[in-house]
Amino acid sequence: MNGSKKMCYRASLCLLILICSTSSLFAEEQNNDALPTIEFLEFLGEWESDDGAWIDPSDLESEEIGKLIETTIETDNEN
């Protein structure tokens, strides 16, 4: 094997090692950024009823919900 082939193999090996190590570093960084903040989790928790059912925000726009909220406030104030 002559010197130019050895240098080519060494360069290829170095490039391969560099590519493999770089992709794993980026993968670790992306996993850390993917975690939600506690504020976001609390925000999502506000859209859930006491029994764990999801509350659709568009449901809160109806007149029936407004009346239910008013009735609940009046009942709480009486107690």
N, CA and C atoms as a LAMMPS dump frame, in Angstrom:
ITEM: TIMESTEP
0
ITEM: NUMBER OF ATOMS
237
ITEM: BOX BOUNDS ff ff ff
-5.0000000000000000e+02 5.0000000000000000e+02
-5.0000000000000000e+02 5.0000000000000000e+02
-5.0000000000000000e+02 5.0000000000000000e+02
ITEM: ATOMS id mol type element x y z
1 1 1 N 0.853 -1.169 0
2 1 2 C 0 0 0
3 1 3 C 0.896 1.228 0
4 2 1 N 0.662 2.135 -0.916
5 2 2 C 1.535 3.304 -0.977
6 2 3 C 1.043 4.4 -0.018
7 3 1 N 1.828 5.437 0.123
8 3 2 C 1.575 6.498 1.099
9 3 3 C 0.295 7.279 0.841
10 4 1 N -0.058 7.495 -0.413
11 4 2 C -1.256 8.288 -0.709
12 4 3 C -2.535 7.538 -0.327
13 5 1 N -2.527 6.2 -0.484
14 5 2 C -3.698 5.415 -0.096
15 5 3 C -3.86 5.414 1.424
16 6 1 N -2.721 5.332 2.154
17 6 2 C -2.78 5.364 3.617
18 6 3 C -3.351 6.691 4.093
19 7 1 N -2.929 7.786 3.484
20 7 2 C -3.434 9.103 3.874
21 7 3 C -4.924 9.218 3.557
22 8 1 N -5.331 8.637 2.445
23 8 2 C -6.745 8.676 2.076
24 8 3 C -7.578 7.891 3.085
25 9 1 N -7.112 6.72 3.501
26 9 2 C -7.811 5.908 4.49
27 9 3 C -7.871 6.625 5.841
28 10 1 N -6.743 7.255 6.231
29 10 2 C -6.711 7.989 7.494
30 10 3 C -7.685 9.161 7.464
31 11 1 N -7.692 9.88 6.356
32 11 2 C -8.605 11.023 6.228
33 11 3 C -10.06 10.556 6.256
34 12 1 N -10.338 9.445 5.601
35 12 2 C -11.697 8.903 5.599
36 12 3 C -12.114 8.463 6.992
37 13 1 N -11.194 7.823 7.705
38 13 2 C -11.478 7.379 9.065
39 13 3 C -11.725 8.571 9.987
40 14 1 N -10.909 9.598 9.87
41 14 2 C -11.089 10.804 10.686
42 14 3 C -12.434 11.477 10.38
43 15 1 N -12.792 11.541 9.126
44 15 2 C -14.064 12.131 8.726
45 15 3 C -15.244 11.33 9.27
46 16 1 N -15.136 10.026 9.199
47 16 2 C -16.19 9.158 9.724
48 16 3 C -16.361 9.346 11.233
49 17 1 N -15.261 9.403 11.964
50 17 2 C -15.319 9.616 13.417
51 17 3 C -15.936 10.978 13.724
52 18 1 N -15.553 11.983 12.976
53 18 2 C -16.086 13.332 13.178
54 18 3 C -17.595 13.368 12.932
55 19 1 N -18.035 12.74 11.879
56 19 2 C -19.472 12.72 11.555
57 19 3 C -20.264 11.993 12.635
58 20 1 N -19.77 10.852 13.069
59 20 2 C -20.478 10.075 14.099
60 20 3 C -20.558 10.818 15.423
61 21 1 N -19.479 11.463 15.841
62 21 2 C -19.48 12.159 17.124
63 21 3 C -20.318 13.436 17.064
64 22 1 N -20.327 14.116 15.933
65 22 2 C -21.099 15.35 15.797
66 22 3 C -22.594 15.069 15.841
67 23 1 N -23.058 14.033 15.187
68 23 2 C -24.486 13.735 15.167
69 23 3 C -24.986 13.348 16.556
70 24 1 N -24.165 12.673 17.34
71 24 2 C -24.595 12.314 18.687
72 24 3 C -24.658 13.54 19.589
73 25 1 N -23.783 14.508 19.381
74 25 2 C -23.837 15.745 20.165
75 25 3 C -25.092 16.534 19.855
76 26 1 N -25.459 16.609 18.59
77 26 2 C -26.679 17.316 18.221
78 26 3 C -27.908 16.597 18.754
79 27 1 N -27.891 15.296 18.775
80 27 2 C -29.023 14.531 19.292
81 27 3 C -29.222 14.804 20.78
82 28 1 N -28.14 14.886 21.537
83 28 2 C -28.246 15.18 22.962
84 28 3 C -28.798 16.575 23.191
85 29 1 N -28.38 17.552 22.398
86 29 2 C -28.873 18.911 22.538
87 29 3 C -30.359 18.988 22.225
88 30 1 N -30.817 18.297 21.218
89 30 2 C -32.224 18.334 20.843
90 30 3 C -33.095 17.707 21.917
91 31 1 N -32.646 16.654 22.554
92 31 2 C -33.425 16.024 23.606
93 31 3 C -33.598 16.955 24.79
94 32 1 N -32.585 17.731 25.134
95 32 2 C -32.695 18.663 26.243
96 32 3 C -33.675 19.785 25.935
97 33 1 N -33.73 20.236 24.694
98 33 2 C -34.63 21.311 24.314
99 33 3 C -36.075 20.831 24.201
100 34 1 N -36.287 19.548 24.059
101 34 2 C -37.63 19.022 23.842
102 34 3 C -38.448 18.947 25.125
103 35 1 N -37.835 19.103 26.29
104 35 2 C -38.561 19.008 27.543
105 35 3 C -39.421 20.252 27.75
106 36 1 N -40.695 20.069 28.087
107 36 2 C -41.555 21.245 28.305
108 36 3 C -41.238 21.918 29.637
109 37 1 N -41.501 23.203 29.701
110 37 2 C -41.274 23.938 30.94
111 37 3 C -42.425 23.676 31.9
112 38 1 N -42.204 23.943 33.175
113 38 2 C -43.243 23.74 34.178
114 38 3 C -44.409 24.703 33.937
115 39 1 N -44.118 25.899 33.443
116 39 2 C -45.183 26.862 33.141
117 39 3 C -46.106 26.327 32.049
118 40 1 N -45.515 25.703 31.031
119 40 2 C -46.328 25.15 29.949
120 40 3 C -47.191 23.992 30.45
121 41 1 N -46.629 23.154 31.298
122 41 2 C -47.4 22.038 31.853
123 41 3 C -48.543 22.528 32.731
124 42 1 N -48.305 23.575 33.512
125 42 2 C -49.377 24.139 34.327
126 42 3 C -50.466 24.737 33.451
127 43 1 N -50.078 25.392 32.365
128 43 2 C -51.058 25.951 31.433
129 43 3 C -51.939 24.854 30.848
130 44 1 N -51.319 23.76 30.443
131 44 2 C -52.097 22.649 29.893
132 44 3 C -53.008 22.033 30.95
133 45 1 N -52.556 22.005 32.198
134 45 2 C -53.352 21.447 33.278
135 45 3 C -54.597 22.245 33.566
136 46 1 N -54.594 23.527 33.212
137 46 2 C -55.768 24.363 33.434
138 46 3 C -56.91 24.01 32.48
139 47 1 N -56.639 23.293 31.424
140 47 2 C -57.657 22.919 30.447
141 47 3 C -58.136 21.496 30.679
142 48 1 N -58.077 21.05 31.924
143 48 2 C -58.502 19.705 32.274
144 48 3 C -59.454 19.795 33.459
145 49 1 N -60.538 19.037 33.405
146 49 2 C -61.492 19.049 34.507
147 49 3 C -60.954 18.239 35.682
148 50 1 N -61.674 18.285 36.804
149 50 2 C -61.226 17.567 37.995
150 50 3 C -61.167 16.061 37.776
151 51 1 N -62.017 15.548 36.893
152 51 2 C -62.007 14.109 36.637
153 51 3 C -61.069 13.712 35.495
154 52 1 N -60.277 14.682 34.983
155 52 2 C -59.267 14.37 33.977
156 52 3 C -59.732 14.524 32.542
157 53 1 N -60.955 14.995 32.327
158 53 2 C -61.467 15.163 30.963
159 53 3 C -60.919 16.462 30.366
160 54 1 N -60.616 16.431 29.083
161 54 2 C -60.09 17.587 28.375
162 54 3 C -61.203 18.595 28.146
163 55 1 N -60.917 19.885 28.4
164 55 2 C -61.874 20.959 28.154
165 55 3 C -61.456 21.658 26.868
166 56 1 N -62.337 21.634 25.896
167 56 2 C -62.069 22.304 24.633
168 56 3 C -62.337 23.802 24.819
169 57 1 N -61.38 24.673 24.55
170 57 2 C -61.581 26.112 24.751
171 57 3 C -62.766 26.676 23.982
172 58 1 N -63.091 26.101 22.839
173 58 2 C -64.238 26.602 22.083
174 58 3 C -65.556 26.31 22.796
175 59 1 N -65.574 25.316 23.681
176 59 2 C -66.782 25.029 24.456
177 59 3 C -67.078 26.145 25.454
178 60 1 N -66.078 26.878 25.847
179 60 2 C -66.26 27.945 26.828
180 60 3 C -66.888 29.194 26.23
181 61 1 N -67.066 29.226 24.921
182 61 2 C -67.648 30.382 24.255
183 61 3 C -69.177 30.333 24.222
184 62 1 N -69.776 29.22 24.563
185 62 2 C -71.229 29.101 24.473
186 62 3 C -71.907 29.842 25.622
187 63 1 N -73.176 30.22 25.413
188 63 2 C -73.937 30.944 26.426
189 63 3 C -74.239 30.059 27.631
190 64 1 N -74.393 28.76 27.399
191 64 2 C -74.7 27.84 28.488
192 64 3 C -73.574 27.806 29.519
193 65 1 N -72.351 27.831 29.05
194 65 2 C -71.201 27.818 29.963
195 65 3 C -71.168 29.117 30.764
196 66 1 N -71.468 30.235 30.11
197 66 2 C -71.517 31.526 30.807
198 66 3 C -72.546 31.515 31.928
199 67 1 N -73.729 30.955 31.65
200 67 2 C -74.773 30.863 32.67
201 67 3 C -74.339 29.932 33.801
202 68 1 N -73.698 28.824 33.45
203 68 2 C -73.219 27.882 34.458
204 68 3 C -72.181 28.535 35.369
205 69 1 N -71.296 29.321 34.797
206 69 2 C -70.276 30.005 35.59
207 69 3 C -70.92 31.025 36.524
208 70 1 N -71.878 31.784 36.014
209 70 2 C -72.571 32.77 36.847
210 70 3 C -73.3 32.089 37.997
211 71 1 N -73.966 30.976 37.717
212 71 2 C -74.681 30.236 38.749
213 71 3 C -73.711 29.713 39.804
214 72 1 N -72.573 29.22 39.366
215 72 2 C -71.569 28.695 40.295
216 72 3 C -71.019 29.807 41.184
217 73 1 N -70.785 30.971 40.607
218 73 2 C -70.266 32.106 41.398
219 73 3 C -71.306 32.539 42.421
220 74 1 N -72.574 32.609 42.012
221 74 2 C -73.632 33.013 42.934
222 74 3 C -73.775 31.994 44.083
223 75 1 N -73.675 30.734 43.744
224 75 2 C -73.782 29.679 44.769
225 75 3 C -72.61 29.757 45.747
226 76 1 N -71.414 30.012 45.219
227 76 2 C -70.241 30.127 46.09
228 76 3 C -70.345 31.352 47.006
229 77 1 N -70.916 32.442 46.499
230 77 2 C -71.055 33.64 47.307
231 77 3 C -72.099 33.485 48.406
232 78 1 N -73.107 32.657 48.168
233 78 2 C -74.137 32.419 49.179
234 78 3 C -73.608 31.574 50.323
235 79 1 N -72.673 30.712 50.046
236 79 2 C -72.121 29.832 51.086
237 79 3 C -71.091 30.552 51.813
